[in-house]
Amino acid sequence: MRVLITGSSGQIGTNLALRLRAGGHEVFGIDKRLNTWTDEFPYLLQDLAGHYAPFPGGINGVEYPEVDLVVHLAAHAKVHQLVREPHRALENAMMTFNVLEYARQGNIPIVFSSSREVYGDVHRFEGYNEQAADFAYTESTYSASKIAGEAFIYSYARCYGLPYVVFRFSNVYGRFDNDLRRMVRVIPLFIHSMLRGEPITIYGGRDKTLDFTYVDDCVDGISRGIEALHEGRVVNQTINLAYGQGNTLVHCAERIAEELGVQPQMTLAPSLLGEVTHYVADLSKARELLGYDPAVPLDEGIARAVAWFREHRAAHPDEDTAVRPDHEGALGASSGWKTAGG
């Protein structure tokens, strides 16, 4: 296949592109920023968030190579940033609209990256299946932007016959996720802070439980979805992609400390505005439709993540600088994209 990936410089986009190329597929990427991880696939620097007129074969007058399928990962995905700056949520919707218009004109199937944030924080379910989403429980402007994106996808399927698969990701972590000046993610932030002997804060307290997904499992699920959509075996479905097991953020921090051989300095604090504090995915649909079987539990994933972080930091010692929590604004904060990790 020939696959177009938006948000190709982010964590999921980079890992997915490398996975697809290893499988013999052609990949073309689009992102607003340079890919600092690899130069193994071609990509175009372009901002997709503007209000652009339809253009056959591309977006905003830029013609793209012919492709068989598009994977739309590009989004502003800092939950707390979008609470502070809600116009970025509108930009997320514009990105999705522009990509859908491109796909509609070429009748190109689309894979859309949504998030477990669309379920809200309702504390009603141990295993959230795809039908459990109640959009009245929207917690943040970020979750609203993903709900809006899903709505656009569903409307284009009904109005124009555009085939899709929507994936709802959950706390994806692992390789290519520690660009903390641009995007503060909780696991690399904890690793970074503990290596520096700095304290960490657990927002949501001891009971905050999330479904952490190692990036290789996430990419495996997306790859299966791409193939199934391209072959017409799975069409117009919304599917959870996660590990399917809840872990407290406290346990996550403790495992990181064990891998680093340090004693963590943890402070517990109330949840921040817009946060989801309990989520465990129901993976029945992913297993049934895609044969998805995640293989990396959190304890093993943390070991891999710490090992990769150490290797990367050894090669980039200049990154060993102070980083403020996301809700306070990361150092060097920008409007760059992140692949939606939920």
PyMOL commands that set and color helices and strands:
alter all, ss='L'
color gray80, all
select helices_A, chain A and resi 11-22+79-84+87-106+116-119+130-132+135-137+141-160+186-195+215-231+249-260+284-290+298-315+317-319+326-328
alter helices_A, ss='H'
color red, helices_A
select strands_A, chain A and resi 2-6+26-31+43-45+54-55+58-59+62-63+69-72+74-75+110-115+164-169+172-173+200-203+209-210+213-214+237-241+247-248+266-269+338-339
alter strands_A, ss='S'
color yellow, strands_A
deselect
rebuild
show_as cartoon
